[in-house]
Amino acid sequence: MTDEIKEKIERLEKSGATEVSAEIQYKDEESSFTSTIALSSDMREDDDEIFFYCDSIRDLTALFDKDNGEDFYLTDIYP
């Protein structure tokens, strides 16, 4: 994880945001896409707009690791 992404995560944590736009890369594909990651596991009415639910900033940070246990990883966030 780059220093730039670490700084974005710190700003996101300080802001108290409940969701973030993220650049998502599936492990078995070359192309990436942008979608919304929720920073709470609470389901909402606009559930179709949420790609993934995290329980914490720490969970979000873990998604930048290619070996995170999911079939995707994050390459950037746009707080």
N, C-alpha and C positions, 0 to 999 in steps of 0.2 A: 504494500500500500504506500502510495506516494505521500510526501509531506503536504501537498496541496489537498489531497482527499482527507487526510487527518485534520487539517484546518477546517475543511467544510463540515466534517462530523462534529468538531468542537462547536462551531457556530450553530449547527443544527440543534445540538444538545442544549445550548444556552437559550435558544429561541423558544423552546417548549413546543415545537411543531409536532403535529400528530401524524403527518405523512410527508413523504419526500418523493420527488421524481428521481428515477435512477436509470442509468444505462445498464441494460441486462444482456448478458451473453449466455446462450445455451452452450453447454460443453461440447455438444456434438454438431454444432453449426458454426459457420464463419461469420454470419451477420449478427448484428445486435439490434436492440430496439429500446425505446424509452417507455417506461410505465411507472405506475405509482406503487410505492411500498408504504404500508401503514406501520406506524410505530407503536401499535397496540394490537393485541389479539382480539379486541372487541369487534364483532361483525357489525356492519352498518348497512343502511338502505342502499347506498351507492356501491355495494359490494362488487358489481361488475367492473368498476373502474380500478379496483385494487388488485394488483398482481400477486402480492405476497404480504403476509402479516408477520411482523416481528414483535416480540414482547419488550424489547429494550434497544437502546442504542448499541449495546454490546452485541446483540443478535444481528443488528444491521451491519456492524463492523465485521462480524464473522462471515457475512455473505461475500466479502471481497476476496476471501480465500477460495481458490479453485477446488480445494478438498473440503468443502463445507458440508457435505452430506446431501446437497440438493443437486438437481440436474442443470443448474445455472449458477452463475456468479455475477457480482456487480463489478462494473468497470469504472463507474463514476456516479456521482449524485449531484443534483441541482436543487439545493435548499432554497 
